Every structure is written in C-alpha cells, then in structure tokens.
C-alpha cells in the first residue's frame, strides 16, 4: 500500500493516515482547517460544495464536521486519482469528486448550503465573475467561505502581478481585504467579513518525502523571507465569510 500511494506523488494537500501509511503532504491543510472551522456556520446536515478541492482533504473534514453530502471539484486528474485511491478504502458514498472547474458547473444550480472556494480567486482573470459563480450555486441564505491571498496595502486595492507570483503561474491579481469585501458585497452578499488573516509559514508549506519538488522556501527571497523571489510581499491569506441574500 505504501509503495502504491507513494507512486502517486506529488501529494500536495493533506496529511492523510491510510492504515499504517502516513502521507506527509506539502501543505499542512489541517492547519488551514483549524483556522477556518471556528468561523463558519455549523455544517451539520448541510450539502457542501468545495471548489478547487485538490485531493479532497478539506471535504473529508467537512464530512467529519457533520455535512450530509460534499461535492468537490478540481480539474486535475492527478488529484482525482489520489482521491480514488483514498476512497478505495474509505468507501464513503456522501463524497464525490469531479475533475471539472467551476466553469463546467451549471450556471444556476442553487443547491448547496455552503460553498467553499479556497485558493482559487487569485487564479481567476475576473474575480467578481468567480464570486458570482459561487453565489449562483448557493441556496438562499447559504454561506460563502472564500479563502485567498491578500496584500496589506497597494494602490487601488489590487496588485496585478507580472508573469509569476512566488513562482506560481496564472496569479492574475492579489487584493487588499477591503477590496475583496467590496467585491463580495458587489456580488450581492450580506454579512461580509474577513474572519482571519495568516502569513503562510515555512512549516505549513514545505518539501517532504511525498512532495520532493521546490516548495515555499524556494519561492521566497533567500535574504528576506518577507518577500517572494520576484520581490512581492510573501504569501498572506485571508478568510472571508458571507451570506447569500
């Protein structure tokens, strides 16, 4: 089992304990869940959508917190195969993962009581459109949970990155807290707030035996880890909670 799971590297989101095999993933996603879970509505009995779910780590945590059903979507086929390997042993019928992006979901399907988008917004060319897509999948009075990169201060509230940010491709913009709150309100949400801010540490995202490529340490300025290798402020993440009218 260890060898079969090891062959599916790199494992990025986790960690997982599969019988005697511990999958030490690049991200300590359990730390993120510890920051998120105190601020969200109870998931007891809810139908939940997790957009950009990766292998589905947070989906499992949502089920563990009482969700009736969780749908995770992520276009990566590697994540799907890793999820299938875990589901082979978990056999949980209340969790499905589809290899699609949010643009492949029906344009208006307000079925979910909670919709999560964590680590997606800065990859969208048009952030307001992404927030509206999320809203269209929420039931009335449903809760949006949006986690994304933020920047403390920049002219106009938006940093438009050039080519890469912390070596990531397709990072189109990083916004201030006030700008993101403004966009969420513009999309028609109420009770909008930033519930948490956190600078990503070298202990939370790092190279491991299960993810042996470059990680956060290599993406930061070796002489000043408060900056990325491109000279931008180092990754800081904000958690935003809102309610659909």
Order of alpha helices (4+ residues) and beta strands (2+ residues): alpha-beta-beta-beta-beta-alpha-beta-alpha-beta-alpha-beta-beta-alpha-beta-beta-beta-alpha-beta-alpha-beta-beta-beta
